[in-house]
Amino acid sequence: MNVTLDGRPTVAYEGETVAAVLIAEEGLTTRQTASGASRGIYCGMGVCFECLVVVDGVPNTRSCMTLVTDGMRVERQKGAGPPR
């Protein structure tokens, strides 16, 4: 599958989560808080909300619970993310 990660095309595989793609491509950082502190994948099962990203323009999407789809656009989130 073709996925865009922070504006760059990357390859993902069917059944992978967005978190898995982020780990494979860039490491553990998924977002920055409003103060600029880095956050990443912590629990990996959708409980902690540390792995929030922007998927297809929708902020606050849990990367560990979201399966990739062909053509998906994923961006690391900064602060609360872009307004909807």
VENVENCOR-V93344 format. One record per residue. N is the residue number from 1. RES is the residue in one small letter. PHI is phi as a letter, one per 20 degrees, with the letter a starting at -180 (none if undefined). NEAR is the number of other ideal C-beta (glycine too) atoms within 12 Angstrom. Layout:
BEGIN
n,res,phi,near
N,RES,PHI,NEAR
N,RES,PHI,NEAR
END
This chain:
BEGIN
n,res,phi,near
1,m,none,21
2,n,d,19
3,v,c,35
4,t,d,26
5,l,d,31
6,d,l,22
7,g,n,12
8,r,d,16
9,p,f,18
10,t,b,24
11,v,d,19
12,a,c,30
13,y,d,17
14,e,g,15
15,g,n,11
16,e,f,26
17,t,e,32
18,v,g,43
19,a,g,39
20,a,f,30
21,v,f,40
22,l,f,38
23,i,f,22
24,a,f,20
25,e,e,26
26,e,c,25
27,g,n,14
28,l,e,22
29,t,f,27
30,t,d,43
31,r,b,37
32,q,c,21
33,t,f,20
34,a,f,12
35,s,e,9
36,g,n,11
37,a,f,13
38,s,f,20
39,r,c,26
40,g,b,28
41,i,f,33
42,y,d,22
43,c,e,16
44,g,m,22
45,m,c,16
46,g,n,20
47,v,e,13
48,c,e,19
49,f,m,23
50,e,e,28
51,c,e,37
52,l,f,37
53,v,c,43
54,v,d,32
55,v,d,35
56,d,l,21
57,g,n,18
58,v,e,22
59,p,f,23
60,n,m,24
61,t,e,34
62,r,f,31
63,s,f,48
64,c,f,30
65,m,d,24
66,t,d,29
67,l,f,24
68,v,f,34
69,t,c,22
70,d,f,17
71,g,n,14
72,m,f,30
73,r,d,26
74,v,c,43
75,e,c,30
76,r,f,35
77,q,e,34
78,k,d,23
79,g,m,19
80,a,f,15
81,g,n,23
82,p,f,18
83,p,f,10
84,r,f,11
END
